[in-house]
Amino acid sequence: MIAFWLLAVILIASAVWTISANKPVYSVVALLLNFATLAVLYVTLSAEFLAVIQIIVYSGAILVLFVFVIALLGSGVAPFPTGPNRLPKIWLPAGVFTLAAFGFLIYAVSNVKMAAAAATGAVGSAGVFGSVADFGKALFTVDLLPFEVTALVLMVAVIGVITLGGEQMSDAEAQQSKVRADRAVREAILREGKG
């Protein structure tokens, strides 16, 4: 039980770090810590297959994709631009929503009946919690639609980031060409003044 609470604290802290980091690369590092901690949590739940998939798919593939998008946009080391402080406007609705969510959570937990313990057995055997057979069956039968919707949402998010970042990159290129043109004009004026 101590391991669960320790992992829960690390998960929450790394999630907060992911969304509050000033630089995108730091957010990716925090997300890597979050994924690795979640994999360890899966191991403590005897779901070794999910832990391995968590490391291979999310930490390996998805984070590499994020790093490539950051590199493509050229914003890996620059801090995020600071905008207006929106916290005073959102504080009250966010607090009400959070309290309502916790209220529903407490109500749901207090009214749930205890389920039977998951079947235990050799790792990988069919009918055992976390086994490859049960995971595959659930993923491609009952949970196929959420799986495909998640893939679609991730793809749309990456396309959106590239589209929005592409506009910023074209603005940056236009700004750089304007600076070069201004510099060329100044140099021409200086050459004419010395001649």
Residue pairs with C-beta under 8 A, 6 or more apart in sequence:
3 44
4 41
4 44
7 37
7 40
7 41
7 44
10 33
10 37
11 34
11 37
11 38
11 41
14 30
14 31
14 33
14 34
14 37
15 30
15 34
17 26
17 27
17 30
17 33
18 27
18 30
18 31
18 34
19 27
21 27
21 30
22 79
22 80
23 76
23 77
23 78
23 79
23 80
24 70
24 75
24 76
24 80
25 67
25 70
25 76
25 77
28 63
28 66
28 67
28 70
31 63
31 66
32 59
32 63
35 54
35 55
35 58
35 59
35 63
36 55
36 59
38 54
39 50
39 51
39 52
39 54
39 55
39 59
40 51
42 48
42 50
42 51
42 54
42 130
43 51
45 129
45 130
46 120
46 123
46 129
46 130
47 129
47 130
48 123
48 130
49 123
49 124
49 130
49 131
49 132
49 135
50 130
50 135
62 154
65 158
67 76
69 158
69 161
69 162
69 165
70 76
72 162
72 165
73 161
73 162
73 165
73 168
73 169
74 169
74 172
75 165
118 128
118 129
119 127
119 128
119 129
120 128
120 129
121 127
121 128
122 128
123 130
123 131
124 131
124 132
124 133
125 131
125 133
126 133
126 134
127 133
127 134
128 134
139 147
140 147
